[in-house]
């Protein structure tokens, strides 16, 4: 039986977290560091990366580095992996959190360029990044991949169709990694948040009508907070989640079951 003192211990582990300068990604990076992991903080803006890195290191000295990266560019993703390896030696945990949604409305009105951007950033970039770190995890016979998806990938929407399609694809990416790499002790799971109070979803929760409609039928009757998602990443990254793979970890206040 595992020692309960080490069940969530990530000491000696290295994590890359994309989109980790605000919202859910920031809280995941902070909580992973709190539990002992070394973390590469990454998003498009260098100053934002530096600010979050400084915040984490102030609380947990030496646990974070800053690596700016635009996930839409393959060469920048490779640089993220290379710099993280150079700083920490290896990648044990990959959290694909960064995503975009430049369009809201009926699918028939979605411009091709918006659809391509959604699929490129939310699916292709994750596919690229996973393939950059999975070979070393396979060789080491140890590793964790976490893809932050959404309950939008579990149900239809009159205004978020293309985004939901991309998030459904992320579930399948996690499942396929789990099947291909499970024999090498590499686990992959998706986290599926409901409506969370982040800048990314601001246009939803700032609208009183949308907020009411989104929370009225949920058992907890409220919007989620970024830190309420972060614990799932710690669980999935640690010994506590060692037998969980290929799953969609839904955290939505009960919205999808009522």
KAMO-V230255 format. One record per helix or strand. SS is the DSSP state (H for helix, E for strand). FROM is the first residue (numbers start at 1). TO is the last residue. If there is no record, write none. Layout:
SS;FROM;TO, SS;FROM;TO
//
This chain:
E;14;18, H;23;34, E;38;42, H;46;59, E;64;66, H;74;88, E;93;96, E;105;105, H;107;109, H;112;140, E;143;148, H;151;153, E;160;160, H;161;184, E;186;193, E;196;196, H;202;205, H;208;216, E;224;224, H;227;237, H;239;241, E;248;251, H;255;257
//
